[in-house]
Amino acid sequence: MDSHKKNVLFTRIIYILLIFIIGIMSIIPNEALDKLSDTYKLFSRGYLFHIFAYGLFCFFALLYNITYQRHSLLIILLFISVYSIILEVIQYFLPYRSFNLYDILANLIGIAVGAVLFFLYRSLKYRFK
């Protein structure tokens, strides 16, 4: 397997894992998250965690997409945004979780950060080729 195919496979695996990890962490009880890691507690109400997770998710989604040119940037950003909103709405119906508009805002900020980082990465990659 050549280097390009390995990079594509790695990117695809990370992208799919992030979809599942973010989804699972959004629906498990908060107490389970607290037990999972003390690091999660360091993030004030989880907002920094939301920004970090969705930033990483967006970065790898764009990186994976750019490899295959499957969808436009707008479609990818819309998918991630809608996914984050759906997960937050699901929390409204879970008795051990709560709906929070600030979580959605943190997710959207994370998506914007991920997109900016992706474009910086891409411009630096092509500049130094």
N, C-alpha and C positions, 0 to 999 in steps of 0.2 A: 504494500500500500504506500503510495507516494505521500509526500508531506502535505500537499494540498488536501487530499482526501482525508488524511488524519485530522487536519484542522477543521474541516467541515464536519466530520463525525463528532469531534470533541465539542464543537459549537452546538450541534444538534442535541447532543446528550445534555449539556448544561441548560439549554433553552427548555427542553422538555422537563428536566428535573425541577427547574425553577417554577414552571407552571404548577407541578404537583406539590412542591414544598410550600409555595405561597398559599395555594388552595387549602392544604391540610392545616397549616398554621393559622389560617383565618377562621377555621371552624372548630378547632379543638378548644376546650375550656382554657381560660386564662391561667388557672391554677396549674395546668399541665405545662404551659409555657414557662411559668415561674420555676417549676421544678426542672424543666429541661435545661435551663441555663441561667446562671447569675448574670451573664452578659445581657440577656434580654431585659433584666431589671434596671440595668444602667441607662437604658434609653428611656427618657422621660415619656411615660404613657405610650411608649412604642413608636412615637412619631419618627424618630431618627431611624429606627428599624424599618419602618414603612418606606422612608426615602431611600435607604440603602437597598432594600430588597427589590423595590420597583425600579430603581435606577439600574441595578444589575440585570434584572429581567428585561428591561427595555434595551439595554446595550446588547445583550446576547440575541434578543429577537431581531434587532436591526442587523447585527452581524450575520446571523443565520440567513436572514432574508436577502441581504445584499449578495450573498454567495449564489443564491438561486434566482434572484430577480423575480420572485413569485408575486409579490404584492407591492403596492406603493407605500411610501413612508406614512402617508396619512392613514391607510388601512391598518398598518401595524400599530401605530399610536392609538388609533381608535379602538382596536381590539384590546389592547392592554388596559386602556382607560375603562372600557365597558366591563372587562373582566374584574377590575378592581371594584367598580361600583356594584356589580352583581354579588361579589363576595361580601361586601359591606351590607347589602340589603339582606342577604342570607343570615347575617349575624343578628339582624333585627328579630328574626323568628326563632332564634336559638335562645333558650332560657338562661344559659350560662355565658352568653356574649351580649354585646350591646352595639347598636348602630351609632356611629359617630361621624359627623360630617368632617371633622378635623382629620380623621383617618383617610378619608377620600382626598382631602386637600394634600395631605402628606404623600399619598400615592401619586397624585398628579405632579407634585413637585419632583418626586423621585423619577417619574417618567421623563420629565423635562431635563433633569440632570443626566439621566442615562442617554437621552438623545444628544445632548451637548457633548458628553464624553465620547459618544460614538463618532460624531462628526469631527471632533478633535483628533481622535485615533485615526480615522480615515484620512484626514488631511495630512497628518504627520507620516502615515504609512506611504502615501503616494509622493510626498515631498522627498522622502529619503530613499525612494526606489532607484 
